[in-house]
Amino acid sequence: MVIINLYKNFIEYGGAEKVAIDVHYGLTELGYECYLMGGNSFESNNSKYNIEKKQYKKFSALNAFNLKNTTIISHHRKNTTILFFLNKLLRLNIRLIHVAHNEFDNLKFFSYYPKEIITVSQRVKDNLVSFFNVNPNNITVIYNGLADLYDQLRDTNLSTDKIKILYAARITKVKGQVELVNNLKGKLNNNIQIDFAGTGEDDLELQAITKEDKNFNCLGFTNLSNEFYKYNYVMLFSSNEGLPLTLIESCSFKTPVICNDIGGNVEIIDDAVNGFVVNDYSSLLDLINNKLPEINPESYATMSDNARATFEKKFLKIKMIENYKEYIEKGKHVF
C-alpha cells in the first residue's frame, strides 16, 4: 500500500503542515511505503520541516496518472476537490481520505468531499455537517497529537509578581495579534508581560504598534520547547481554528492556557480547570488584570497538573498515529 500525505505546500510553517508530516513519518515508521506531496518544489520547502528529498513528490493534476491505485490523505480541501473529480473522470482507483483541519463558511458549492473524512475536532465535524451537508457517518474525529518534549528537570516555580504570557502563533489577522494589542494597549497592569512568538504577514505592523511598549514584546521565530518554561500562561485569541497545536503543546509543558471558544479550543481547554476561556476583550482584560493575580500557588499548580493530564489522556502523538493506522487498516479495501 502506497500512502501519500498531500498538503497545499510546505513553504509556510504551520499546524496542518506539521500534522501531515507527523502522520507521514509515523506511518513510515510502521512499515508503510509513504510519501509527502505538495504543490511546491522540494527546494522551496520550509527547512524547519527537515523533509527528506527521497520521500517528497510534487503534486500536479498533469501527473495524476502517477497516483493511480494509491491511498491519498489530503489535508487541504482544494486538493481534495481536485482529486475527487480526477479520481472519477480518470478512474484512478485512488482511495481518497480528506483531513479537515479548520471550520469554513465559504465555497460551499465548490468543495467536494469523499466518503472517508477525518476531522481534527468535533467542532470541525459539526461544521462539515451543518454548513457543507456532509453525512456525519462519513466522518471520524482523530485528535492531533504531539511528541512529548517536556523536561521536568527544567521546570521551575515562576514568580507571580510578574505575570508572563506567551502568544505563540503565526502573526496573521486570523491569529489576531494586532487586534489584541489594539484592544488591550494602555489598559494592562504594569506587572503583565505578553510576548509574541512567531512570524507572518502582520509581523511589521505588530512590531510597530508594540515598539517600546511596557506590556508587549515581539520575539520573532523561536523554539517553543525552550520558551514554555519561562511563562505562566499561553494565550491564543484567534478568529478561526481547528484544533490548535499551540494549546496542545502548552498542556504538554504544564502551562495553563488563555483562549476563546472557537474551533476545537474547548475540546482542549476546560475553563478554570486547565486554563481560561473568555470570548471578548472586556472579559479578557478583566481576567488578566484582576483574576490572574488572585490565583494562589496551590490553585495554579493544580491547573498546571490538569493541563498535563489533558495532554497525556488525549493528545499524545503515538495515539494519533495509532488512530490513523487503525483507520487506514479498517478501510484498506475501500476504493
SEVEXFI-590230 format. One record per residue (C-alpha): x, y negated, z; chain; residue in three letters. Coordinates in pm, 1 decimal, m for minus. Layout:
- X/Y/Z/A/ALA
...
//
This chain:
- 0.0/0.0/0.0/A/MET
- 141.1/m339.4/m104.8/A/VAL
- 25.1/m623.9/121.4/A/ILE
- 67.6/m987.7/21.7/A/ILE
- 11.6/m1275.8/263.7/A/ASN
- m83.4/m1572.8/46.9/A/LEU
- m89.3/m1938.2/150.3/A/TYR
- m119.1/m2260.0/m50.0/A/LYS
- 250.8/m2335.7/0.4/A/ASN
- 516.1/m2314.6/270.2/A/PHE
- 651.2/m2667.1/235.1/A/ILE
- 482.3/m2815.7/542.6/A/GLU
- 536.2/m2679.8/893.4/A/TYR
- 202.5/m2585.5/1046.5/A/GLY
- m9.6/m2333.7/1231.2/A/GLY
- m178.4/m2149.9/943.8/A/ALA
- 154.5/m2107.4/767.9/A/GLU
- 314.8/m1967.5/1082.6/A/LYS
- 31.0/m1719.1/1131.9/A/VAL
- 61.8/m1599.5/770.9/A/ALA
- 435.3/m1548.9/817.9/A/ILE
- 395.1/m1375.1/1153.3/A/ASP
- 135.7/m1136.9/1008.7/A/VAL
- 368.7/m1068.7/715.2/A/HIS
- 670.9/m981.7/927.5/A/TYR
- 460.4/m798.0/1184.5/A/GLY
- 313.9/m565.8/920.7/A/LEU
- 656.4/m528.3/757.8/A/THR
- 797.8/m401.6/1087.8/A/GLU
- 517.2/m145.4/1098.5/A/LEU
- 639.2/0.0/768.5/A/GLY
- 411.7/m164.8/512.5/A/TYR
- 552.1/m299.3/186.3/A/GLU
- 481.7/m668.3/231.4/A/CYS
- 546.6/m995.2/50.2/A/TYR
- 481.7/m1361.4/118.2/A/LEU
- 335.0/m1567.4/m162.8/A/MET
- 281.2/m1939.0/m210.4/A/GLY
- 223.7/m2183.1/m493.4/A/GLY
- 566.5/m2339.0/m442.9/A/ASN
- 910.0/m2216.1/m545.9/A/SER
- 1123.3/m2031.9/m293.0/A/PHE
- 1375.0/m2317.4/m288.1/A/GLU
- 1110.5/m2566.4/m172.7/A/SER
- 1002.5/m2357.9/128.1/A/ASN
- 1049.6/m2524.1/464.8/A/ASN
- 1379.3/m2398.7/605.3/A/SER
- 1228.9/m2375.3/953.6/A/LYS
- 1037.8/m2062.8/845.5/A/TYR
- 1351.9/m1860.3/762.4/A/ASN
- 1168.7/m1680.1/480.5/A/ILE
- 1374.6/m1410.7/308.0/A/GLU
- 1401.0/m1456.2/m69.6/A/LYS
- 1354.3/m1085.6/m143.2/A/LYS
- 1017.4/m1095.4/33.6/A/GLN
- 881.4/m1406.3/m138.4/A/TYR
- 686.7/m1438.5/m463.6/A/LYS
- 544.3/m1747.5/m629.4/A/LYS
- 169.6/m1740.7/m688.4/A/PHE
- 22.8/m1842.3/m1023.5/A/SER
- m300.1/m1748.5/m1196.5/A/ALA
- m86.7/m1678.5/m1503.3/A/LEU
- 79.4/m1382.0/m1335.0/A/ASN
- m242.3/m1243.3/m1191.8/A/ALA
- m191.4/m902.4/m1353.8/A/PHE
- 113.2/m853.4/m1128.8/A/ASN
- m128.2/m849.5/m834.4/A/LEU
- m324.4/m550.7/m962.5/A/LYS
- m403.0/m281.6/m702.9/A/ASN
- m259.0/m482.3/m413.3/A/THR
- m407.0/m594.3/m81.6/A/THR
- m401.0/m972.6/m55.4/A/ILE
- m453.7/m1153.1/273.7/A/ILE
- m536.2/m1506.1/162.1/A/SER
- m500.4/m1780.6/424.0/A/HIS
- m639.3/m2065.6/211.6/A/HIS
- m990.3/m2093.6/69.2/A/ARG
- m882.4/m2245.7/m263.8/A/LYS
- m657.4/m1947.0/m333.2/A/ASN
- m930.5/m1713.5/m215.1/A/THR
- m1180.5/m1867.5/m456.0/A/THR
- m936.7/m1839.5/m748.7/A/ILE
- m861.6/m1476.3/m668.9/A/LEU
- m1229.3/m1399.8/m614.9/A/PHE
- m1301.8/m1481.0/m979.8/A/PHE
- m979.0/m1342.1/m1125.7/A/LEU
- m1043.9/m1014.6/m949.8/A/ASN
- m1386.9/m984.1/m1107.5/A/LYS
- m1301.2/m1114.5/m1453.0/A/LEU
- m977.2/m921.7/m1499.1/A/LEU
- m1073.7/m613.6/m1296.6/A/ARG
- m756.6/m633.1/m1095.1/A/LEU
- m876.6/m395.2/m824.9/A/ASN
- m742.4/m629.9/m556.3/A/ILE
- m851.8/m576.4/m200.1/A/ARG
- m905.7/m940.4/m104.6/A/LEU
- m915.6/m1037.6/262.3/A/ILE
- m977.4/m1401.4/347.8/A/HIS
- m847.8/m1552.2/672.4/A/VAL
- m1034.0/m1868.7/774.8/A/ALA
- m821.1/m2097.2/993.1/A/HIS
- m1047.5/m2403.9/1016.3/A/ASN
- m1403.2/m2531.1/1015.7/A/GLU
- m1510.8/m2714.1/698.5/A/PHE
- m1809.9/m2926.0/597.1/A/ASP
- m1729.1/m2977.4/226.8/A/ASN
- m1705.1/m2791.1/m105.1/A/LEU
- m1989.1/m2562.8/m6.1/A/LYS
- m2077.0/m2471.4/m363.8/A/PHE
- m1714.3/m2442.5/m475.5/A/PHE
- m1596.1/m2197.4/m210.5/A/SER
- m1633.6/m1824.5/m268.4/A/TYR
- m1553.4/m1555.9/m16.1/A/TYR
- m1500.6/m1179.7/m42.5/A/PRO
- m1680.2/m925.3/172.7/A/LYS
- m1381.6/m894.7/404.8/A/GLU
- m1324.6/m1206.3/614.0/A/ILE
- m1117.7/m1269.4/926.3/A/ILE
- m1166.9/m1584.9/1130.6/A/THR
- m924.0/m1709.0/1394.5/A/VAL
- m1202.6/m1810.0/1634.4/A/SER
- m1571.3/m1760.6/1698.7/A/GLN
- m1630.3/m2128.0/1618.1/A/ARG
- m1479.1/m2082.6/1270.7/A/VAL
- m1700.4/m1777.5/1220.9/A/LYS
- m2007.9/m1979.6/1317.6/A/ASP
- m1906.9/m2245.6/1064.8/A/ASN
- m1886.6/m1991.3/781.6/A/LEU
- m2228.2/m1854.5/872.3/A/VAL
- m2410.2/m2183.6/928.8/A/SER
- m2254.9/m2401.4/656.9/A/PHE
- m2144.8/m2153.9/388.5/A/PHE
- m2423.2/m1897.6/447.5/A/ASN
- m2174.3/m1610.7/478.1/A/VAL
- m2313.7/m1282.7/606.6/A/ASN
- m2192.3/m1255.0/969.7/A/PRO
- m2148.5/m879.5/923.9/A/ASN
- m1865.8/m956.6/680.5/A/ASN
- m1668.1/m1149.5/943.7/A/ILE
- m1428.1/m1022.9/1209.1/A/THR
- m1270.2/m1253.8/1466.5/A/VAL
- m898.1/m1194.9/1527.3/A/ILE
- m734.9/m1448.4/1754.5/A/TYR
- m398.1/m1593.5/1663.1/A/ASN
- m113.4/m1464.5/1874.9/A/GLY
- 237.4/m1581.4/1959.5/A/LEU
- 559.8/m1422.8/2072.9/A/ALA
- 621.5/m1461.5/2445.5/A/ASP
- 916.0/m1701.0/2486.2/A/LEU
- 850.3/m1810.7/2844.0/A/TYR
- 1156.2/m1803.3/3072.2/A/ASP
- 1052.2/m1807.1/3435.9/A/GLN
- 1403.6/m1899.2/3548.0/A/LEU
- 1383.5/m2228.4/3357.6/A/ARG
- 1050.9/m2328.0/3509.3/A/ASP
- 1063.9/m2588.0/3786.4/A/THR
- 811.9/m2772.0/4001.2/A/ASN
- 756.1/m3105.1/3828.9/A/LEU
- 710.6/m3422.7/4026.8/A/SER
- 355.2/m3555.0/4041.3/A/THR
- 479.2/m3912.8/4096.9/A/ASP
- 509.9/m3946.0/3718.2/A/LYS
- 261.4/m3750.4/3507.3/A/ILE
- 423.2/m3640.2/3181.7/A/LYS
- 202.6/m3529.8/2891.1/A/ILE
- 327.1/m3374.2/2567.0/A/LEU
- 122.6/m3430.0/2249.5/A/TYR
- 264.4/m3170.6/2009.6/A/ALA
- 125.0/m3161.6/1656.1/A/ALA
- 183.4/m3282.1/1302.1/A/ARG
- 135.3/m3658.1/1302.8/A/ILE
- m173.5/m3696.8/1087.6/A/THR
- m515.9/m3857.5/1101.1/A/LYS
- m673.0/m3517.6/1172.5/A/VAL
- m449.0/m3466.8/1475.3/A/LYS
- m540.4/m3815.9/1593.8/A/GLY
- m220.1/m3954.8/1746.0/A/GLN
- m258.4/m4307.5/1604.9/A/VAL
- m625.5/m4325.8/1701.7/A/GLU
- m544.7/m4207.3/2052.8/A/LEU
- m278.9/m4475.5/2102.3/A/VAL
- m511.3/m4744.3/1968.6/A/ASN
- m776.3/m4638.8/2220.9/A/ASN
- m550.9/m4596.8/2526.1/A/LEU
- m276.8/m4856.3/2475.0/A/LYS
- m260.1/m5109.5/2759.4/A/GLY
- m506.8/m4909.4/2971.3/A/LYS
- m289.7/m4634.6/3120.5/A/LEU
- m136.2/m4641.0/3466.8/A/ASN
- 236.6/m4710.8/3482.5/A/ASN
- 312.5/m4356.1/3601.6/A/ASN
- 164.1/m4195.6/3286.8/A/ILE
- 400.2/m4091.2/3005.8/A/GLN
- 270.2/m3945.8/2678.5/A/ILE
- 534.0/m3814.9/2436.1/A/ASP
- 452.9/m3725.7/2075.5/A/PHE
- 642.6/m3431.3/1926.4/A/ALA
- 624.8/m3375.3/1551.7/A/GLY
- 643.3/m3546.9/1215.6/A/THR
- 390.3/m3619.1/943.0/A/GLY
- 237.1/m3876.1/713.0/A/GLU
- 137.4/m4108.0/1001.9/A/ASP
- 485.0/m4094.6/1154.5/A/ASP
- 593.7/m4451.4/1071.2/A/LEU
- 264.0/m4602.3/1183.8/A/GLU
- 280.0/m4415.5/1515.2/A/LEU
- 637.9/m4529.1/1573.8/A/GLN
- 541.3/m4888.3/1501.2/A/ALA
- 249.4/m4902.3/1748.0/A/ILE
- 439.2/m4720.0/2025.9/A/THR
- 769.1/m4908.3/1993.9/A/LYS
- 890.7/m5027.0/2336.2/A/GLU
- 560.1/m4921.4/2495.3/A/ASP
- 588.5/m4811.9/2858.5/A/LYS
- 342.8/m4521.5/2823.9/A/ASN
- 413.4/m4376.9/2477.7/A/PHE
- 721.2/m4231.8/2312.5/A/ASN
- 792.7/m4053.8/1981.0/A/CYS
- 1027.9/m3753.7/1996.1/A/LEU
- 1021.8/m3651.5/1629.5/A/GLY
- 1051.1/m3284.8/1539.6/A/PHE
- 1170.7/m3081.0/1835.4/A/THR
- 1194.7/m2722.3/1955.4/A/ASN
- 883.4/m2697.9/2170.5/A/LEU
- 1013.7/m2392.6/2353.5/A/SER
- 1263.1/m2625.9/2520.3/A/ASN
- 1009.6/m2900.0/2589.1/A/GLU
- 721.4/m2736.1/2775.2/A/PHE
- 920.4/m2703.6/3098.9/A/TYR
- 953.5/m3083.9/3113.9/A/LYS
- 581.2/m3169.2/3109.0/A/TYR
- 286.6/m3145.0/3346.6/A/ASN
- 31.4/m3115.2/3066.9/A/TYR
- m0.8/m3066.4/2691.6/A/VAL
- m260.4/m3268.2/2501.8/A/MET
- m441.9/m3223.3/2170.4/A/LEU
- m727.6/m3452.9/2068.9/A/PHE
- m787.2/m3365.6/1703.4/A/SER
- m1088.8/m3422.4/1481.0/A/SER
- m1066.1/m3072.6/1329.7/A/ASN
- m915.8/m2742.8/1448.4/A/GLU
- m948.8/m2368.4/1404.8/A/GLY
- m752.3/m2211.3/1687.9/A/LEU
- m453.3/m2439.7/1755.8/A/PRO
- m126.1/m2261.0/1822.5/A/LEU
- m6.8/m2552.1/2036.3/A/THR
- m269.1/m2477.0/2300.4/A/LEU
- m186.8/m2106.8/2295.5/A/ILE
- 183.9/m2182.8/2324.9/A/GLU
- 115.6/m2421.5/2613.5/A/SER
- m67.0/m2148.1/2801.7/A/CYS
- 222.6/m1909.7/2741.8/A/SER
- 453.1/m2160.1/2916.4/A/PHE
- 210.6/m2203.9/3209.9/A/LYS
- 134.8/m2561.2/3104.8/A/THR
- m228.0/m2673.2/3154.4/A/PRO
- m395.5/m2841.1/2856.0/A/VAL
- m599.4/m3154.7/2793.7/A/ILE
- m817.0/m3127.3/2480.9/A/CYS
- m1155.9/m3194.0/2326.2/A/ASN
- m1428.9/m2944.4/2239.4/A/ASP
- m1367.0/m2883.5/1871.4/A/ILE
- m1286.8/m2569.9/1676.2/A/GLY
- m1170.9/m2284.4/1896.1/A/GLY
- m1027.8/m2507.2/2171.0/A/ASN
- m1275.9/m2389.8/2433.1/A/VAL
- m1200.3/m2028.6/2343.5/A/GLU
- m855.0/m2103.8/2485.1/A/ILE
- m921.2/m2370.9/2748.0/A/ILE
- m1179.2/m2338.7/3025.1/A/ASP
- m1249.9/m2678.9/3177.2/A/ASP
- m1093.7/m2723.9/3523.4/A/ALA
- m964.9/m2363.2/3515.6/A/VAL
- m658.2/m2369.1/3287.9/A/ASN
- m688.4/m2727.0/3165.5/A/GLY
- m942.2/m3000.5/3098.9/A/PHE
- m1193.1/m3053.7/2819.4/A/VAL
- m1319.7/m3408.0/2750.6/A/VAL
- m1488.3/m3540.8/2438.9/A/ASN
- m1443.6/m3918.8/2426.5/A/ASP
- m1172.4/m4170.0/2502.6/A/TYR
- m1351.9/m4316.7/2803.6/A/SER
- m1363.3/m3974.7/2970.3/A/SER
- m1004.6/m3907.0/2865.5/A/LEU
- m885.3/m4233.8/3020.7/A/LEU
- m1069.7/m4157.8/3345.1/A/ASP
- m918.7/m3808.9/3354.7/A/LEU
- m561.8/m3929.3/3302.0/A/ILE
- m570.9/m4236.2/3526.8/A/ASN
- m793.7/m4116.3/3810.1/A/ASN
- m838.4/m3739.0/3822.8/A/LYS
- m492.7/m3603.3/3734.7/A/LEU
- m315.8/m3797.1/4015.9/A/PRO
- m557.6/m3644.0/4268.3/A/GLU
- m472.1/m3282.3/4183.0/A/ILE
- m271.6/m3128.6/4467.9/A/ASN
- 25.7/m2894.2/4407.3/A/PRO
- m172.7/m2583.2/4504.5/A/GLU
- m453.4/m2658.1/4258.2/A/SER
- m203.2/m2736.8/3985.5/A/TYR
- m17.8/m2409.9/4047.8/A/ALA
- m345.4/m2217.4/4021.2/A/THR
- m428.5/m2390.5/3694.9/A/MET
- m82.3/m2306.7/3558.8/A/SER
- m119.6/m1940.6/3656.7/A/ASP
- m461.6/m1932.8/3489.4/A/ASN
- m312.2/m2072.7/3169.0/A/ALA
- m50.4/m1798.0/3165.2/A/ARG
- m314.0/m1530.8/3237.3/A/ALA
- m520.9/m1655.9/2942.5/A/THR
- m225.2/m1612.7/2710.2/A/PHE
- m142.9/m1263.3/2833.8/A/GLU
- m502.7/m1148.0/2806.2/A/LYS
- m597.5/m1284.0/2463.0/A/LYS
- m314.5/m1432.8/2260.1/A/PHE
- m8.1/m1209.3/2252.0/A/LEU
- 147.4/m1174.3/1906.9/A/LYS
- 172.8/m796.3/1938.7/A/ILE
- m202.1/m779.7/1996.7/A/LYS
- m271.4/m993.2/1688.8/A/MET
- m56.0/m766.4/1469.7/A/ILE
- m223.6/m454.4/1609.4/A/GLU
- m564.4/m605.1/1527.6/A/ASN
- m458.7/m680.6/1168.7/A/TYR
- m319.6/m328.1/1130.2/A/LYS
- m643.0/m176.8/1261.0/A/GLU
- m846.4/m397.9/1028.6/A/TYR
- m637.9/m301.8/723.4/A/ILE
- m640.1/68.1/803.4/A/GLU
- m1011.5/76.9/876.2/A/LYS
- m1097.6/m50.7/531.1/A/GLY
- m795.8/62.6/330.7/A/LYS
- m1015.6/240.6/74.9/A/HIS
- m1238.6/m63.6/24.5/A/VAL
- m1174.6/m247.4/m305.7/A/PHE
//
